[in-house]
C-alpha cells in the first residue's frame, strides 16, 4: 500500500512536499521518460497502436513498476495514444499508423508509490511542414511554461505564458483539459491551466509537484469527446499536439522529473 502523503496543504488544497520527496519523483519520472525513449523505434508506418501499448505494458512489468492507467476509471491500457486530430486520451487499438501520422504517447508509472507522468510527440514516417511547426510550437510552449515556475509566481503566470506564445504563432490552446498536481496520487490539486491571466491563481511554493501538459491545435481550441467516453478530438478536425512534463517547484525554479535520458523528448531529434 502507498504511504500517506507527507507535507502540509495550502489553503487551496495543494500539497507542499518535503525535500526528500523529490528523489522519489525523480525515480518515477526517469522510468516513464526512459520507456518513452525506448518506444520511439516502434513508431513506424504500418504499426498498430495496440502493439506500442503492449510493449509499454510489458516494460513496466519488467521494471517492477505499476501502470497508473490500467484500471483507472475502467481504462484498460498502459498508455494513451492520440493520433493526428485526437487531442488526448486516445485508446490504443488495431488501427495502424500511416506515413506522416503524428501521435502523442502518454504514460504514467508508479515507482515506490510515486507517480511519474509524461507524454511527448512522435511521427510515423515523413513529417509534414505544418505538423512539424505545430509540434515545435507545442514543445516550446511547454518549456516557456516551465520557465515561469518559481516561488512567488502564480499558476496564472504559467498559463498566460503558454497562451501568449501559442496565440502569437496563430495556433490555439485547448481549454477543456489541463495539468494537475501529483505525487503519491495520480491527480490532485491544483488544476494547471494552459491559458489565463498573469498574477492570478494560487501562488507557487517550493515543494509543489504538478504536470504541465499543453495541448495545442492548428485550428480552433474546441474539442469533443467520442462515444467511448475517453477519446477527445478537435471539433474542426485540425491537427493537435501535446507535450507533458512532471515538475517540482524548487527554491529558484523547476526540477523537471521527466527529462528524456536519451535526449529524445522532441521527435525531430535525429
C-alpha positions as CSV (number, residue, x, y, z in Angstrom):
1,X,0.0,0.0,0.0
2,X,1.1,3.6,-0.6
3,X,2.2,5.6,2.4
4,X,0.1,8.6,3.3
5,X,1.4,11.7,1.6
6,X,3.6,13.9,3.8
7,X,3.9,17.6,4.0
8,X,1.3,20.3,4.6
9,X,-1.6,21.5,2.4
10,X,-2.1,25.1,1.3
11,X,-5.4,26.8,1.7
12,X,-6.0,25.9,-2.0
13,X,-5.5,22.2,-1.1
14,X,-2.1,22.0,-2.8
15,X,0.3,19.7,-1.1
16,X,3.7,21.1,-0.1
17,X,6.1,18.1,-0.3
18,X,9.3,17.7,1.7
19,X,12.7,17.9,0.2
20,X,13.4,14.2,0.4
21,X,10.2,13.6,-1.7
22,X,12.0,15.0,-4.8
23,X,14.1,11.8,-5.0
24,X,11.0,9.6,-5.3
25,X,9.6,11.8,-8.0
26,X,12.9,11.7,-9.9
27,X,12.9,7.9,-9.9
28,X,9.3,7.6,-11.2
29,X,9.8,10.3,-13.8
30,X,13.1,8.8,-15.0
31,X,11.4,5.5,-15.6
32,X,8.5,7.0,-17.5
33,X,10.9,9.1,-19.6
34,X,13.1,6.1,-20.4
35,X,10.2,4.0,-21.5
36,X,9.1,6.7,-23.9
37,X,12.7,6.8,-25.3
38,X,12.5,3.0,-25.9
39,X,9.2,3.2,-27.7
40,X,10.4,5.6,-30.3
41,X,11.7,2.9,-32.7
42,X,8.2,1.3,-32.8
43,X,6.5,4.4,-34.2
44,X,6.6,3.5,-37.9
45,X,4.0,3.3,-40.7
46,X,2.0,0.1,-40.5
47,X,2.4,-0.3,-36.7
48,X,-0.7,-0.9,-34.7
49,X,-1.0,1.4,-31.7
50,X,-2.0,-1.7,-29.6
51,X,1.4,-3.1,-30.3
52,X,3.1,0.0,-28.9
53,X,0.9,-0.2,-25.8
54,X,1.7,-3.9,-25.3
55,X,5.4,-3.0,-25.4
56,X,4.9,-0.3,-22.8
57,X,2.8,-2.6,-20.5
58,X,5.4,-5.3,-20.7
59,X,8.3,-3.0,-20.0
60,X,6.5,-1.5,-17.0
61,X,6.1,-5.0,-15.6
62,X,9.7,-5.9,-16.3
63,X,10.9,-2.9,-14.4
64,X,8.8,-3.9,-11.4
65,X,6.7,-0.8,-11.6
66,X,3.0,-0.4,-11.9
67,X,0.9,1.3,-14.7
68,X,-1.3,4.0,-13.2
69,X,-3.7,3.9,-16.1
70,X,-4.6,0.2,-16.2
71,X,-7.9,0.0,-14.2
72,X,-8.1,3.8,-13.7
73,X,-11.9,4.6,-14.1
74,X,-12.1,1.4,-16.1
75,X,-9.3,2.2,-18.6
76,X,-7.5,-1.0,-19.7
77,X,-4.3,0.2,-21.3
78,X,-0.8,1.2,-20.2
79,X,-0.8,4.3,-22.4
80,X,-3.0,6.8,-24.2
81,X,-2.0,7.1,-27.9
82,X,-3.5,10.1,-29.6
83,X,-3.1,10.3,-33.4
84,X,-3.5,13.5,-35.6
85,X,-6.7,15.3,-34.6
86,X,-7.0,13.3,-31.4
87,X,-6.3,15.8,-28.6
88,X,-5.8,13.4,-25.7
89,X,-6.9,10.1,-24.2
90,X,-6.7,8.1,-27.5
91,X,-7.2,4.4,-26.9
92,X,-4.6,2.0,-28.4
93,X,-6.1,-0.5,-30.8
94,X,-5.8,-2.4,-34.1
95,X,-5.7,0.7,-36.3
96,X,-2.3,1.1,-37.9
97,X,-0.2,4.2,-38.3
98,X,0.1,5.8,-41.8
99,X,3.1,7.7,-43.2
100,X,3.0,11.2,-41.9
101,X,0.8,10.5,-38.8
102,X,1.8,12.4,-35.7
103,X,0.9,11.0,-32.3
104,X,1.2,11.7,-28.6
105,X,2.1,8.8,-26.3
106,X,1.2,9.5,-22.6
107,X,2.2,7.2,-19.8
108,X,2.1,7.2,-16.0
109,X,4.0,4.8,-13.9
110,X,4.1,4.2,-10.2
111,X,7.5,3.6,-8.6
112,X,7.7,3.0,-4.9
113,X,4.4,4.8,-4.5
114,X,5.4,7.9,-6.6
115,X,3.7,8.8,-9.9
116,X,5.7,9.7,-13.0
117,X,3.5,11.2,-15.7
118,X,4.8,12.4,-19.1
119,X,3.9,12.5,-22.7
120,X,5.6,13.5,-25.9
121,X,5.0,13.6,-29.7
122,X,6.2,11.1,-32.3
123,X,5.9,10.9,-36.1
124,X,5.4,7.8,-38.2
125,X,7.4,8.3,-41.4
126,X,7.8,11.7,-43.0
127,X,6.8,14.8,-41.1
128,X,4.8,17.4,-43.0
129,X,5.8,21.0,-42.6
130,X,2.6,22.1,-40.9
131,X,2.8,19.2,-38.4
132,X,6.4,20.0,-37.8
133,X,5.6,23.6,-36.9
134,X,2.7,22.5,-34.7
135,X,5.0,20.1,-32.8
136,X,7.7,22.8,-32.4
137,X,5.3,25.4,-31.1
138,X,3.7,22.9,-28.6
139,X,7.1,21.8,-27.3
140,X,8.3,25.4,-27.0
141,X,5.1,26.4,-25.2
142,X,5.7,23.7,-22.6
143,X,9.2,24.9,-22.0
144,X,8.1,28.5,-21.8
145,X,5.5,27.5,-19.2
146,X,8.2,25.7,-17.2
147,X,10.3,28.9,-17.2
148,X,7.5,30.6,-15.3
149,X,7.7,28.0,-12.5
150,X,9.4,29.7,-9.5
151,X,8.3,30.5,-5.9
152,X,6.2,33.7,-5.8
153,X,4.9,33.4,-9.3
154,X,1.3,32.2,-9.8
155,X,-0.3,29.4,-11.8
156,X,-1.9,32.1,-13.9
157,X,1.6,33.2,-14.9
158,X,2.3,29.7,-16.3
159,X,-1.0,29.6,-18.3
160,X,-0.6,33.1,-19.5
161,X,3.0,32.5,-20.8
162,X,1.8,29.4,-22.7
163,X,-1.3,31.1,-24.2
164,X,0.5,34.2,-25.2
165,X,3.2,32.3,-27.1
166,X,0.8,29.8,-28.8
167,X,-1.6,32.5,-29.9
168,X,1.4,34.6,-31.2
169,X,2.0,31.7,-33.5
170,X,-1.6,31.7,-34.7
171,X,-2.5,28.5,-33.1
172,X,-4.9,27.8,-30.2
173,X,-4.6,26.3,-26.7
174,X,-7.1,23.7,-25.7
175,X,-9.2,24.8,-22.7
176,X,-11.1,21.6,-21.9
177,X,-8.1,19.7,-20.4
178,X,-5.3,20.8,-18.0
179,X,-2.3,19.7,-16.0
180,X,-2.7,18.6,-12.4
181,X,-1.0,18.0,-9.1
182,X,0.6,14.6,-8.4
183,X,3.0,12.9,-6.1
184,X,1.8,9.8,-4.2
185,X,-1.5,10.2,-6.0
186,X,-2.3,10.4,-9.7
187,X,-4.4,13.6,-9.7
188,X,-4.6,16.2,-7.0
189,X,-5.0,20.0,-6.8
190,X,-4.2,22.3,-8.5
191,X,-5.7,22.3,-12.0
192,X,-2.8,23.7,-14.1
193,X,-4.5,25.7,-16.9
194,X,-2.5,26.4,-20.0
195,X,-4.2,29.8,-20.5
196,X,-5.2,32.6,-18.2
197,X,-4.2,36.0,-16.8
198,X,-0.8,36.6,-15.2
199,X,-0.9,37.2,-11.5
200,X,-4.0,35.1,-10.9
201,X,-4.5,31.7,-9.2
202,X,-2.6,30.1,-6.3
203,X,1.0,31.3,-5.6
204,X,3.7,28.8,-6.4
205,X,5.6,27.5,-3.4
206,X,8.7,25.3,-3.1
207,X,7.7,21.6,-2.8
208,X,4.6,21.7,-5.1
209,X,4.6,18.8,-7.6
210,X,2.4,19.1,-10.8
211,X,2.3,18.4,-14.5
212,X,2.3,21.0,-17.3
213,X,0.9,19.5,-20.5
214,X,-0.3,22.0,-23.1
215,X,-2.5,20.7,-25.9
216,X,-2.2,23.0,-29.0
217,X,-4.4,22.9,-32.1
218,X,-3.6,24.1,-35.6
219,X,-7.3,25.2,-35.8
220,X,-9.8,26.3,-33.2
221,X,-9.5,25.2,-29.5
222,X,-12.8,23.4,-29.2
223,X,-12.9,19.7,-28.5
224,X,-15.4,16.9,-28.2
225,X,-15.3,13.5,-26.5
226,X,-16.3,10.5,-28.6
227,X,-18.8,7.8,-27.6
228,X,-16.1,5.7,-25.9
229,X,-16.1,8.4,-23.2
230,X,-12.3,8.7,-23.5
231,X,-11.1,9.9,-26.9
232,X,-11.1,13.7,-27.2
233,X,-10.8,15.2,-30.7
234,X,-10.7,18.6,-32.2
235,X,-14.1,19.7,-33.3
236,X,-12.8,21.2,-36.6
237,X,-10.6,18.0,-37.3
238,X,-7.5,20.1,-37.2
239,X,-4.2,18.6,-36.1
240,X,-3.4,18.7,-32.4
241,X,-0.2,18.1,-30.4
242,X,0.8,17.8,-26.7
243,X,3.9,17.6,-24.6
244,X,3.9,16.9,-20.8
245,X,6.5,17.1,-18.1
246,X,6.1,16.5,-14.3
247,X,7.9,19.2,-12.3
248,X,8.6,20.2,-8.8
249,X,9.0,23.7,-7.6
250,X,12.5,24.4,-6.1
251,X,13.9,27.4,-4.3
252,X,14.8,29.1,-7.6
253,X,12.8,27.3,-10.4
254,X,11.6,23.9,-11.5
255,X,13.0,20.4,-11.2
256,X,11.8,18.6,-14.3
257,X,11.3,14.9,-13.2
258,X,10.6,13.5,-16.7
259,X,13.6,14.6,-18.8
260,X,14.4,12.2,-21.6
261,X,17.7,10.3,-20.7
262,X,18.5,9.9,-24.4
263,X,17.6,13.5,-25.4
264,X,14.6,12.2,-27.4
265,X,11.8,14.3,-26.0
266,X,11.3,16.1,-29.3
267,X,10.6,13.9,-32.3
268,X,13.0,15.6,-34.7
269,X,16.0,14.9,-32.5
270,X,17.6,12.8,-35.3
